Amino acid sequence: MVPGARLIVLGKQGAGKGTQCVRLSHHYVVPHVSTGDMLRAAVKQGTAMGLKAKDQMDRGELLGDDLIMGMVASRLDESDVRARGFVLDGCPRTVAQAEQLAVFLNPVELDMAVDIEVPTAQVLRRLAARRVCVDCGANYSVSSPPLINWTCDVCGGEVIQREDDREEAITRRLELYERQTAPLIDWYRARGQLAAVSGTGAPDSVTRRVIKAIEVRRDRKGGRLT
Ligand code: AMP
């Protein structure tokens, strides 16, 4: 049986976290838990939390740690996650969130925090060109659009530019990343849980690098991640 995993994936917006998280979730057969996707679903459903979150999300601001960690804690408490683990995407984004996550997981440890490294100039180009399906979240770009007129190849939904992929919001999100999220790299490194992997090149090569980094750690820990 494929062993499960408890992974978090760090990286600037546009580093390809979402794509790699989907692949890791298939590889290790664990749920992909994306706070951004959960919040966008809440906005779409018009829930109280969604209505509260929308404006801040559109501007590229971070939502409060308590709101985020409450949402994440209840997802991580579900049976699929408890049984096999998770790939956590978009969280933690602050040291306070990482501390709360460690408390929540205790006594079980995270297997690894993977940092996908991509130069800022490259993520800026990727974000400006990124287009997403409003229904299933599939990713496209202006240079690699869906086959038919901005209609999603996967589900037929409308493919658009995310409000927070516009220039002002991108600048703000990258600023917040440097200030609030980048310190997590040293935080996880100090705990011996960090694997830094280059995120440049084709998505398949990045996936191979990430899985190799995870397997090396798995071998060091005696064969199992969970
Ligand atoms: P993402 O798709 O991960 O870029 O998330 C989209 C937006 O959701 C972010 O720009 C934030 O407004 C909000 N968000 C997602 N995850 C978090 C988090 N861990 N902490 C605070 N805000 C978050």
Boltz pocket constraint, residues with backbone or C-beta under 6 A from the ligand:
constraints:
  - pocket:
      binder: B
      contacts: [[A, 13], [A, 35], [A, 36], [A, 37], [A, 39], [A, 53], [A, 56], [A, 57], [A, 58], [A, 60], [A, 61], [A, 62], [A, 63], [A, 64], [A, 68], [A, 89], [A, 90], [A, 91], [A, 92], [A, 93], [A, 97], [A, 164], [A, 173]]
      max_distance: 6.0
